[in-house]
Amino acid sequence: MGSSPSVESIIPISALNLVVVLHIENFTRVQDLQPLSDLSNLEGLAIGGSMWAAQIVDSLRPLSSLNNLLYLFLVNLKSLDRSLIPILELKRLKNLVIGYNWPIDELRKLKESLPNLKYGSLFYEKFIEKFGTSR
């Protein structure tokens, strides 16, 4: 899709059920990711803010139903509930790139619970300790 700070809803995306890879960048007016939960064929998903503004979403919960995801990039993204637990459902993930602005305990749960994870930001324990938050 690309970068578009003027987009206010991603509901039309939910009709794109044959999409395999989706990149949403700088949709800063969009907080609800629920429409993405209908994209059952997704193997790759990137969601993030811009260089200057974080993408803030209500929750990552809608992503938990994307069982075919292999690649997930959540760059400069924050959720209001501060939970990474929905990502624990994505057992096929091979590559997960996220910022370290999440609670340290959440980052560790991900690292321990994703059996197929081979690449991504969770392999740098020093960064988790240094940049992860205490809550």
C-alpha positions as CSV (number, residue, x, y, z in Angstrom):
1,M,0.0,0.0,0.0
2,G,2.7,2.5,1.0
3,S,2.8,5.7,3.0
4,S,-0.4,7.7,3.5
5,P,-1.0,9.8,6.7
6,S,-4.4,10.9,5.4
7,V,-5.9,7.4,5.4
8,E,-8.5,7.1,8.1
9,S,-9.7,3.5,7.7
10,I,-8.3,0.3,6.4
11,I,-11.7,-1.4,6.2
12,P,-11.4,-1.7,2.3
13,I,-8.2,-3.7,2.8
14,S,-10.3,-6.5,4.4
15,A,-11.7,-7.4,0.9
16,L,-8.3,-8.2,-0.5
17,N,-8.3,-11.8,0.7
18,L,-5.9,-13.0,-1.9
19,V,-3.1,-10.6,-0.8
20,V,0.0,-12.5,0.3
21,V,2.2,-9.5,1.3
22,L,1.0,-6.1,2.7
23,H,3.0,-3.1,3.7
24,I,1.2,-0.2,5.5
25,E,3.4,2.7,6.4
26,N,2.5,6.0,8.1
27,F,-1.3,5.4,8.3
28,T,-1.1,7.5,11.5
29,R,-4.9,8.1,11.6
30,V,-5.6,4.4,11.7
31,Q,-5.7,2.8,15.2
32,D,-7.9,-0.2,14.5
33,L,-6.2,-3.2,12.9
34,Q,-9.3,-5.4,13.0
35,P,-9.8,-5.4,9.2
36,L,-6.5,-7.1,8.8
37,S,-7.8,-10.2,10.6
38,D,-9.7,-11.2,7.4
39,L,-6.5,-11.5,5.4
40,S,-5.9,-15.2,6.0
41,N,-3.5,-15.6,3.1
42,L,-1.0,-13.1,4.3
43,E,2.5,-14.5,4.6
44,G,4.2,-11.1,5.0
45,L,3.0,-8.0,6.9
46,A,4.7,-4.7,7.6
47,I,3.0,-2.0,9.6
48,G,4.8,1.1,10.9
49,G,5.0,4.8,11.4
50,S,7.2,7.2,9.6
51,M,10.7,8.3,10.5
52,W,9.1,11.2,12.5
53,A,5.8,9.7,13.9
54,A,5.0,6.4,15.5
55,Q,2.1,4.3,14.3
56,I,-0.2,3.9,17.4
57,V,-2.8,1.1,17.3
58,D,-5.3,0.0,19.8
59,S,-4.0,-3.6,20.0
60,L,-2.2,-6.2,18.0
61,R,-5.0,-8.7,18.8
62,P,-6.3,-8.7,15.2
63,L,-3.0,-10.1,14.0
64,S,-3.3,-13.3,16.1
65,S,-5.6,-14.8,13.4
66,L,-3.1,-14.5,10.7
67,N,-1.9,-18.1,10.9
68,N,0.0,-18.1,7.6
69,L,2.3,-15.2,8.6
70,L,6.0,-16.0,8.1
71,Y,7.3,-12.4,8.1
72,L,6.1,-9.6,10.5
73,F,7.7,-6.2,10.6
74,L,6.3,-3.8,13.2
75,V,8.6,-0.8,12.9
76,N,8.0,2.4,14.9
77,L,4.7,1.0,16.1
78,K,3.2,1.1,19.5
79,S,-0.1,-0.4,20.8
80,L,-2.2,1.2,23.5
81,D,-2.5,-2.1,25.4
82,R,1.3,-2.6,25.3
83,S,0.8,-6.3,24.7
84,L,2.7,-8.6,22.4
85,I,0.7,-11.6,23.5
86,P,-1.3,-11.8,20.2
87,I,1.9,-12.5,18.3
88,L,2.4,-15.6,20.4
89,E,-0.3,-17.3,18.2
90,L,1.8,-16.9,15.1
91,K,3.7,-20.1,15.4
92,R,4.8,-20.1,11.7
93,L,6.7,-16.8,12.0
94,K,10.3,-17.0,10.7
95,N,11.2,-13.3,10.8
96,L,10.0,-10.8,13.4
97,V,11.3,-7.3,13.4
98,I,10.0,-5.0,16.1
99,G,11.2,-2.1,18.1
100,Y,12.4,-2.5,21.7
101,N,9.8,0.0,23.1
102,W,7.8,-2.9,24.6
103,P,7.9,-4.3,28.1
104,I,11.0,-6.5,28.6
105,D,8.8,-9.4,29.8
106,E,6.7,-9.3,26.6
107,L,9.8,-9.4,24.4
108,R,11.2,-12.4,26.3
109,K,7.9,-14.3,26.0
110,L,8.1,-13.8,22.3
111,K,11.7,-15.0,22.1
112,E,10.8,-18.2,24.0
113,S,7.4,-19.0,22.4
114,L,8.0,-18.8,18.7
115,P,9.5,-22.1,17.6
116,N,10.2,-21.2,14.0
117,L,11.7,-17.8,14.6
118,K,15.1,-17.6,12.9
119,Y,15.6,-13.9,12.1
120,G,14.7,-10.6,13.6
121,S,15.2,-8.2,16.5
122,L,14.6,-10.6,19.4
123,F,18.0,-12.2,19.1
124,Y,19.8,-9.2,20.6
125,E,19.4,-9.8,24.3
126,K,21.5,-6.8,25.1
127,F,19.1,-4.5,23.2
128,I,16.1,-6.1,25.0
129,E,17.7,-5.2,28.3
130,K,18.9,-1.8,27.3
131,F,15.8,-0.5,25.4
132,G,12.9,-2.6,26.6
133,T,10.6,-0.9,29.1
134,S,9.9,-2.1,32.6
135,R,6.1,-1.9,32.1
